[in-house]
Each structure stands twice: as C-alpha cells, then as structure tokens.
Amino acid sequence: MSSPIEDARLAHRSGSGRLDDPEAGVSVSTVFNLLAITVSVAALVASLWFGARQVRTARHANHLPALMDLLSEFRSVRLHDQYQYVCTRLVQEHDPDAGLRGLPHEVREIVYNVAYFFQTLASLYAMGIIDESTATLMVRRRAATVWKALRPFVERERRFEDVDPNLLSLLEAYAEVSAGFDELPPAGDLIRERHRSARHRLWNRRYRRNHHLP
C-alpha cells in the first residue's frame, strides 16, 4: 500500500486533465493571451472604422453649406434663364475667336455664373461630397450641354499667356462624365428604388423582432 506522499508524487507526474501541463499542448496562460490579443485587435479595428466614419461625416458636414447654396441657386429662375442663354444663344450672337474676354461685360457675367456653378458642382463630385445619385438628380446632361456651348470660348481663352491652361478643366471633365447620365435610370426611379429599399429594411426589422431574432 502506497503512502500519501507517493500518491501525491504520482498525481503530479501524471498531470492528467490539467491545461497547464507542458505536455498537454496549450496552457491556460496561452489561451488567455490569445483571447486578449483577439479582443485588442477587434477593438482596434472597430476604433479605426468608427474614426474613419466620423472623419467622413465631419467632412461632409463642412461642405454641407456649399451644397445647400448650390441647391438654392439651382432652383432660381435667374440661373435657368442664364443657362438657356448660354446653351442656345451665346454662340449665335458672339464670336468665340476673342475668347471669354471678348464678350460684353453683361454676357461675360452670365457665362461665368453658369460655368462656375457647374464647376463648383464638379468639385463636390470630385471630392466625393456628392455621389452619382445626387449628380444624376441635379445635372443629367446639363453640364455636357453647357460645356459644348462654352468650349470654343474657353479653348481660345486658354491660349492667352495670362490665363491658366486648366481654366474650367473640372467642368470639362465633369461634362464628359455627365454625358452618360442619361443612360442611367430616370430620376423618379431613384426615388422609387430608395422607397423599396426602406420598406424592405423595415420589414426585416419587424420580422426579426417578431421572431426574436438577433
């Protein structure tokens, strides 16, 4: 019959069922270390994601006043009258060989007001402040139509030594993009699609709530 001391020694040598036995493979401390690392990585990823989202939100909030000013201008009768003049009468009534500077003062004021309205819209689009849907709703082919009317005047103006050769280049690039906006669904379809998406999300939330789903 073995003594209690010998029994204790045998139990210590066998180490059966103990996670901290070196021969068992994984110790308790290793498991806790892995869990701590996993939690830390998850917390870091979440912090980065929320931080990036806050930056985007702040950036959009900073540009919101400019967008609201554009929307206010866009619904003005004055801008639409000026737009019609630029697109239908400008080339008929004035020679583009003299560039923009060769236009009468009142005409040049109309041209710059229309051109830089769409140029500002193009800047917001380039910076990601407005997306494709917003650009489609507001512009369609208007930027392309404006650029077609202004192009001979602007190209002549760019050749003057005191003029930036990139004059209204954002408007030019935006016109190329917006020329394809007519291929997109009608603006009314965007409203209907958003409505359908909102109803689908609402139905999903109600279904999960009624069936006690996470």
Phi and psi in degrees as GROMACS dihedral restraints (atoms count N, CA, C in turn):
[ dihedral_restraints ]
;  ai    aj    ak    al  type     phi  dphi    fc
    3     4     5     6     1   -79.4    20    10
    4     5     6     7     1   153.5    20    10
    6     7     8     9     1   -81.8    20    10
    7     8     9    10     1   162.7    20    10
    9    10    11    12     1   -58.1    20    10
   10    11    12    13     1   -33.9    20    10
   12    13    14    15     1   -66.3    20    10
   13    14    15    16     1   -42.9    20    10
   15    16    17    18     1   -65.6    20    10
   16    17    18    19     1   -38.9    20    10
   18    19    20    21     1   -60.1    20    10
   19    20    21    22     1   -40.9    20    10
   21    22    23    24     1   -64.5    20    10
   22    23    24    25     1   -41.2    20    10
   24    25    26    27     1   -63.9    20    10
   25    26    27    28     1   -41.3    20    10
   27    28    29    30     1   -63.7    20    10
   28    29    30    31     1   -40.3    20    10
   30    31    32    33     1   -64.6    20    10
   31    32    33    34     1   -38.9    20    10
   33    34    35    36     1   -67.9    20    10
   34    35    36    37     1   -38.0    20    10
   36    37    38    39     1   -70.8    20    10
   37    38    39    40     1   -39.9    20    10
   39    40    41    42     1   -69.2    20    10
   40    41    42    43     1   -42.6    20    10
   42    43    44    45     1    56.0    20    10
   43    44    45    46     1    26.4    20    10
   45    46    47    48     1   -64.7    20    10
   46    47    48    49     1   131.5    20    10
   48    49    50    51     1    80.8    20    10
   49    50    51    52     1     6.0    20    10
   51    52    53    54     1  -101.6    20    10
   52    53    54    55     1   128.5    20    10
   54    55    56    57     1   -72.5    20    10
   55    56    57    58     1   -22.0    20    10
   57    58    59    60     1   -93.4    20    10
   58    59    60    61     1    10.5    20    10
   60    61    62    63     1   -75.5    20    10
   61    62    63    64     1   126.4    20    10
   63    64    65    66     1   -55.4    20    10
   64    65    66    67     1   -31.3    20    10
   66    67    68    69     1   -81.9    20    10
   67    68    69    70     1    -9.0    20    10
   69    70    71    72     1   -77.5    20    10
   70    71    72    73     1   -15.2    20    10
   72    73    74    75     1   109.3    20    10
   73    74    75    76     1   -64.1    20    10
   75    76    77    78     1  -122.2    20    10
   76    77    78    79     1   128.4    20    10
   78    79    80    81     1   -90.6    20    10
   79    80    81    82     1   164.9    20    10
   81    82    83    84     1   -62.4    20    10
   82    83    84    85     1   -41.2    20    10
   84    85    86    87     1   -63.1    20    10
   85    86    87    88     1   -36.7    20    10
   87    88    89    90     1   -66.1    20    10
   88    89    90    91     1   -41.8    20    10
   90    91    92    93     1   -60.5    20    10
   91    92    93    94     1   -45.9    20    10
   93    94    95    96     1   -65.6    20    10
   94    95    96    97     1   -36.0    20    10
   96    97    98    99     1   -64.7    20    10
   97    98    99   100     1   -42.5    20    10
   99   100   101   102     1   -63.6    20    10
  100   101   102   103     1   -41.3    20    10
  102   103   104   105     1   -63.7    20    10
  103   104   105   106     1   -40.4    20    10
  105   106   107   108     1   -64.4    20    10
  106   107   108   109     1   -40.9    20    10
  108   109   110   111     1   -65.5    20    10
  109   110   111   112     1   -41.1    20    10
  111   112   113   114     1   -62.3    20    10
  112   113   114   115     1   -45.0    20    10
  114   115   116   117     1   -64.1    20    10
  115   116   117   118     1   -40.6    20    10
  117   118   119   120     1   -64.1    20    10
  118   119   120   121     1   -43.5    20    10
  120   121   122   123     1   -63.9    20    10
  121   122   123   124     1   -43.7    20    10
  123   124   125   126     1   -61.4    20    10
  124   125   126   127     1   -41.5    20    10
  126   127   128   129     1   -65.1    20    10
  127   128   129   130     1   -38.8    20    10
  129   130   131   132     1   -65.5    20    10
  130   131   132   133     1   -44.2    20    10
  132   133   134   135     1   -62.2    20    10
  133   134   135   136     1   -43.3    20    10
  135   136   137   138     1   -63.4    20    10
  136   137   138   139     1   -41.4    20    10
  138   139   140   141     1   -63.4    20    10
  139   140   141   142     1   -42.5    20    10
  141   142   143   144     1   -64.3    20    10
  142   143   144   145     1   -41.0    20    10
  144   145   146   147     1   -65.4    20    10
  145   146   147   148     1   -46.9    20    10
  147   148   149   150     1   -66.4    20    10
  148   149   150   151     1   -36.0    20    10
  150   151   152   153     1   -63.9    20    10
  151   152   153   154     1   -45.0    20    10
  153   154   155   156     1   -63.3    20    10
  154   155   156   157     1   -38.4    20    10
  156   157   158   159     1   -66.5    20    10
  157   158   159   160     1   -38.8    20    10
  159   160   161   162     1   -65.8    20    10
  160   161   162   163     1   -37.7    20    10
  162   163   164   165     1   -63.5    20    10
  163   164   165   166     1   -44.9    20    10
  165   166   167   168     1   -63.4    20    10
  166   167   168   169     1   -41.9    20    10
  168   169   170   171     1   -63.3    20    10
  169   170   171   172     1   -43.4    20    10
  171   172   173   174     1   -64.3    20    10
  172   173   174   175     1   -40.0    20    10
  174   175   176   177     1   -64.3    20    10
  175   176   177   178     1   -43.5    20    10
  177   178   179   180     1   -65.0    20    10
  178   179   180   181     1   -38.2    20    10
  180   181   182   183     1   -64.6    20    10
  181   182   183   184     1   -36.0    20    10
  183   184   185   186     1   -66.3    20    10
  184   185   186   187     1   -31.5    20    10
  186   187   188   189     1   -94.9    20    10
  187   188   189   190     1    -3.1    20    10
  189   190   191   192     1   -59.7    20    10
  190   191   192   193     1   -42.5    20    10
  192   193   194   195     1   -58.2    20    10
  193   194   195   196     1   -40.4    20    10
  195   196   197   198     1   -63.7    20    10
  196   197   198   199     1   -40.4    20    10
  198   199   200   201     1   -66.4    20    10
  199   200   201   202     1   -39.9    20    10
  201   202   203   204     1   -65.7    20    10
  202   203   204   205     1   -36.7    20    10
  204   205   206   207     1   -63.1    20    10
  205   206   207   208     1   -40.8    20    10
  207   208   209   210     1   -63.8    20    10
  208   209   210   211     1   -42.3    20    10
  210   211   212   213     1   -63.1    20    10
  211   212   213   214     1   -39.3    20    10
  213   214   215   216     1   -64.5    20    10
  214   215   216   217     1   -41.8    20    10
  216   217   218   219     1   -68.4    20    10
  217   218   219   220     1   -35.5    20    10
  219   220   221   222     1   -64.2    20    10
  220   221   222   223     1   -30.2    20    10
  222   223   224   225     1   -92.9    20    10
  223   224   225   226     1     6.7    20    10
  225   226   227   228     1   -82.2    20    10
  226   227   228   229     1   143.1    20    10
  228   229   230   231     1   -64.6    20    10
  229   230   231   232     1   -34.8    20    10
  231   232   233   234     1   -59.7    20    10
  232   233   234   235     1   -47.0    20    10
  234   235   236   237     1   -63.6    20    10
  235   236   237   238     1   -41.1    20    10
  237   238   239   240     1   -67.8    20    10
  238   239   240   241     1   -35.5    20    10
  240   241   242   243     1   -66.5    20    10
  241   242   243   244     1   -41.2    20    10
  243   244   245   246     1   -66.0    20    10
  244   245   246   247     1   -38.9    20    10
  246   247   248   249     1   -60.7    20    10
  247   248   249   250     1   -45.5    20    10
  249   250   251   252     1   -61.8    20    10
  250   251   252   253     1   -39.2    20    10
  252   253   254   255     1   -64.6    20    10
  253   254   255   256     1   -47.9    20    10
  255   256   257   258     1   -60.5    20    10
  256   257   258   259     1   -42.4    20    10
  258   259   260   261     1   -80.9    20    10
  259   260   261   262     1   -22.2    20    10
  261   262   263   264     1  -117.4    20    10
  262   263   264   265     1   -26.9    20    10
  264   265   266   267     1  -120.4    20    10
  265   266   267   268     1   -19.5    20    10
  267   268   269   270     1   -58.7    20    10
  268   269   270   271     1   -53.3    20    10
  270   271   272   273     1   -68.2    20    10
  271   272   273   274     1   -31.2    20    10
  273   274   275   276     1   -69.9    20    10
  274   275   276   277     1   -33.0    20    10
  276   277   278   279     1   -99.7    20    10
  277   278   279   280     1   -13.7    20    10
  279   280   281   282     1  -139.6    20    10
  280   281   282   283     1   145.1    20    10
  282   283   284   285     1   -86.0    20    10
  283   284   285   286     1   124.6    20    10
  285   286   287   288     1   -74.2    20    10
  286   287   288   289     1    -8.3    20    10
  288   289   290   291     1   -62.4    20    10
  289   290   291   292     1   -24.5    20    10
  291   292   293   294     1   -88.5    20    10
  292   293   294   295     1    -0.3    20    10
  294   295   296   297     1    74.2    20    10
  295   296   297   298     1  -169.5    20    10
  297   298   299   300     1   -67.9    20    10
  298   299   300   301     1   -33.4    20    10
  300   301   302   303     1   -69.3    20    10
  301   302   303   304     1   -17.2    20    10
  303   304   305   306     1   -83.9    20    10
  304   305   306   307     1    -4.9    20    10
  306   307   308   309     1   -78.2    20    10
  307   308   309   310     1   149.8    20    10
  309   310   311   312     1   -58.4    20    10
  310   311   312   313     1   154.8    20    10
  312   313   314   315     1   -56.5    20    10
  313   314   315   316     1   -47.1    20    10
  315   316   317   318     1   -66.5    20    10
  316   317   318   319     1   -34.6    20    10
  318   319   320   321     1   -71.4    20    10
  319   320   321   322     1   -42.2    20    10
  321   322   323   324     1   -61.6    20    10
  322   323   324   325     1   -36.2    20    10
  324   325   326   327     1   -63.7    20    10
  325   326   327   328     1   -41.1    20    10
  327   328   329   330     1   -64.0    20    10
  328   329   330   331     1   -45.9    20    10
  330   331   332   333     1   -61.4    20    10
  331   332   333   334     1   -47.8    20    10
  333   334   335   336     1   -67.4    20    10
  334   335   336   337     1   -34.2    20    10
  336   337   338   339     1   -65.2    20    10
  337   338   339   340     1   -44.9    20    10
  339   340   341   342     1   -69.3    20    10
  340   341   342   343     1   -45.4    20    10
  342   343   344   345     1   -61.9    20    10
  343   344   345   346     1   -45.1    20    10
  345   346   347   348     1   -80.6    20    10
  346   347   348   349     1   -16.0    20    10
  348   349   350   351     1   -63.0    20    10
  349   350   351   352     1   -50.2    20    10
  351   352   353   354     1   -72.9    20    10
  352   353   354   355     1   -29.3    20    10
  354   355   356   357     1   -64.7    20    10
  355   356   357   358     1   -42.2    20    10
  357   358   359   360     1   -64.8    20    10
  358   359   360   361     1   -41.2    20    10
  360   361   362   363     1   -61.4    20    10
  361   362   363   364     1   -39.7    20    10
  363   364   365   366     1   -64.5    20    10
  364   365   366   367     1   -36.1    20    10
  366   367   368   369     1   -64.1    20    10
  367   368   369   370     1   -43.8    20    10
  369   370   371   372     1   -64.3    20    10
  370   371   372   373     1   -36.7    20    10
  372   373   374   375     1   -67.5    20    10
  373   374   375   376     1   -42.8    20    10
  375   376   377   378     1   -64.3    20    10
  376   377   378   379     1   -35.0    20    10
  378   379   380   381     1   -86.1    20    10
  379   380   381   382     1    -1.3    20    10
  381   382   383   384     1    80.5    20    10
  382   383   384   385     1    12.9    20    10
  384   385   386   387     1   -72.6    20    10
  385   386   387   388     1   -36.2    20    10
  387   388   389   390     1  -117.8    20    10
  388   389   390   391     1   147.8    20    10
  390   391   392   393     1  -101.2    20    10
  391   392   393   394     1  -174.5    20    10
  393   394   395   396     1   -61.0    20    10
  394   395   396   397     1   -38.7    20    10
  396   397   398   399     1   -64.2    20    10
  397   398   399   400     1   -45.1    20    10
  399   400   401   402     1   -63.6    20    10
  400   401   402   403     1   -44.1    20    10
  402   403   404   405     1   -61.8    20    10
  403   404   405   406     1   -38.4    20    10
  405   406   407   408     1   -66.4    20    10
  406   407   408   409     1   -43.6    20    10
  408   409   410   411     1   -63.4    20    10
  409   410   411   412     1   -39.2    20    10
  411   412   413   414     1   -87.2    20    10
  412   413   414   415     1   -31.1    20    10
  414   415   416   417     1  -113.2    20    10
  415   416   417   418     1   -53.9    20    10
  417   418   419   420     1    54.4    20    10
  418   419   420   421     1  -125.7    20    10
  420   421   422   423     1   -95.1    20    10
  421   422   423   424     1     8.5    20    10
  423   424   425   426     1   -59.8    20    10
  424   425   426   427     1   -43.5    20    10
  426   427   428   429     1   -62.6    20    10
  427   428   429   430     1   -39.9    20    10
  429   430   431   432     1   -64.9    20    10
  430   431   432   433     1   -38.4    20    10
  432   433   434   435     1   -67.5    20    10
  433   434   435   436     1   -41.5    20    10
  435   436   437   438     1   -63.4    20    10
  436   437   438   439     1   -45.6    20    10
  438   439   440   441     1   -64.9    20    10
  439   440   441   442     1   -36.7    20    10
  441   442   443   444     1   -59.5    20    10
  442   443   444   445     1   -39.1    20    10
  444   445   446   447     1   -74.1    20    10
  445   446   447   448     1   -35.1    20    10
  447   448   449   450     1   -89.9    20    10
  448   449   450   451     1   -18.0    20    10
  450   451   452   453     1   -53.0    20    10
  451   452   453   454     1   -49.2    20    10
  453   454   455   456     1   -63.0    20    10
  454   455   456   457     1   -34.2    20    10
  456   457   458   459     1   -69.8    20    10
  457   458   459   460     1   -44.0    20    10
  459   460   461   462     1   -68.8    20    10
  460   461   462   463     1   -43.5    20    10
  462   463   464   465     1   -62.6    20    10
  463   464   465   466     1   -36.6    20    10
  465   466   467   468     1   -70.0    20    10
  466   467   468   469     1   -38.7    20    10
  468   469   470   471     1   -65.4    20    10
  469   470   471   472     1   -35.2    20    10
  471   472   473   474     1   -64.8    20    10
  472   473   474   475     1   -20.5    20    10
  474   475   476   477     1   -81.3    20    10
  475   476   477   478     1   -10.3    20    10
  477   478   479   480     1   -74.1    20    10
  478   479   480   481     1   142.2    20    10
  480   481   482   483     1   -65.5    20    10
  481   482   483   484     1   -28.4    20    10
  483   484   485   486     1   -91.0    20    10
  484   485   486   487     1    13.4    20    10
  486   487   488   489     1  -117.6    20    10
  487   488   489   490     1   138.0    20    10
  489   490   491   492     1   -63.4    20    10
  490   491   492   493     1   125.7    20    10
  492   493   494   495     1   -64.5    20    10
  493   494   495   496     1   -12.6    20    10
  495   496   497   498     1   -97.4    20    10
  496   497   498   499     1    18.6    20    10
  498   499   500   501     1   -52.5    20    10
  499   500   501   502     1   123.2    20    10
  501   502   503   504     1    56.8    20    10
  502   503   504   505     1    30.4    20    10
  504   505   506   507     1   -68.0    20    10
  505   506   507   508     1   -32.3    20    10
  507   508   509   510     1   -65.2    20    10
  508   509   510   511     1   -39.8    20    10
  510   511   512   513     1   -63.2    20    10
  511   512   513   514     1   -40.4    20    10
  513   514   515   516     1   -61.0    20    10
  514   515   516   517     1   -46.9    20    10
  516   517   518   519     1   -66.8    20    10
  517   518   519   520     1   -39.7    20    10
  519   520   521   522     1   -66.0    20    10
  520   521   522   523     1   -34.0    20    10
  522   523   524   525     1   -63.4    20    10
  523   524   525   526     1   -38.9    20    10
  525   526   527   528     1   -63.3    20    10
  526   527   528   529     1   -40.6    20    10
  528   529   530   531     1   -69.7    20    10
  529   530   531   532     1   -46.5    20    10
  531   532   533   534     1   -70.3    20    10
  532   533   534   535     1   -16.4    20    10
  534   535   536   537     1   -62.6    20    10
  535   536   537   538     1   -24.5    20    10
  537   538   539   540     1   -92.8    20    10
  538   539   540   541     1     0.5    20    10
  540   541   542   543     1   -66.6    20    10
  541   542   543   544     1   -26.2    20    10
  543   544   545   546     1   -67.9    20    10
  544   545   546   547     1   -18.1    20    10
  546   547   548   549     1   -78.3    20    10
  547   548   549   550     1   -14.1    20    10
  549   550   551   552     1   -77.8    20    10
  550   551   552   553     1   164.7    20    10
  552   553   554   555     1   -59.8    20    10
  553   554   555   556     1   154.4    20    10
  555   556   557   558     1   -54.9    20    10
  556   557   558   559     1   152.3    20    10
  558   559   560   561     1   -57.8    20    10
  559   560   561   562     1   -34.2    20    10
  561   562   563   564     1   -62.7    20    10
  562   563   564   565     1   -30.6    20    10
  564   565   566   567     1   -66.5    20    10
  565   566   567   568     1   -30.5    20    10
  567   568   569   570     1   -64.3    20    10
  568   569   570   571     1   -40.0    20    10
  570   571   572   573     1   -64.6    20    10
  571   572   573   574     1   -46.4    20    10
  573   574   575   576     1   -65.6    20    10
  574   575   576   577     1   -38.1    20    10
  576   577   578   579     1   -66.9    20    10
  577   578   579   580     1   -40.9    20    10
  579   580   581   582     1   -63.7    20    10
  580   581   582   583     1   -37.9    20    10
  582   583   584   585     1   -64.1    20    10
  583   584   585   586     1   -43.6    20    10
  585   586   587   588     1   -63.6    20    10
  586   587   588   589     1   -40.3    20    10
  588   589   590   591     1   -64.5    20    10
  589   590   591   592     1   -41.1    20    10
  591   592   593   594     1   -64.7    20    10
  592   593   594   595     1   -42.0    20    10
  594   595   596   597     1   -65.5    20    10
  595   596   597   598     1   -37.6    20    10
  597   598   599   600     1   -65.1    20    10
  598   599   600   601     1   -42.2    20    10
  600   601   602   603     1   -65.2    20    10
  601   602   603   604     1   -40.4    20    10
  603   604   605   606     1   -63.9    20    10
  604   605   606   607     1   -42.3    20    10
  606   607   608   609     1   -62.6    20    10
  607   608   609   610     1   -40.9    20    10
  609   610   611   612     1   -63.3    20    10
  610   611   612   613     1   -43.0    20    10
  612   613   614   615     1   -62.4    20    10
  613   614   615   616     1   -44.2    20    10
  615   616   617   618     1   -64.3    20    10
  616   617   618   619     1   -40.2    20    10
  618   619   620   621     1   -63.5    20    10
  619   620   621   622     1   -45.1    20    10
  621   622   623   624     1   -65.1    20    10
  622   623   624   625     1   -38.7    20    10
  624   625   626   627     1   -67.1    20    10
  625   626   627   628     1   -43.5    20    10
  627   628   629   630     1   -68.3    20    10
  628   629   630   631     1   -28.7    20    10
  630   631   632   633     1  -104.2    20    10
  631   632   633   634     1    12.1    20    10
  633   634   635   636     1    55.3    20    10
  634   635   636   637     1    43.5    20    10
  636   637   638   639     1   -95.9    20    10
  637   638   639   640     1   152.0    20    10
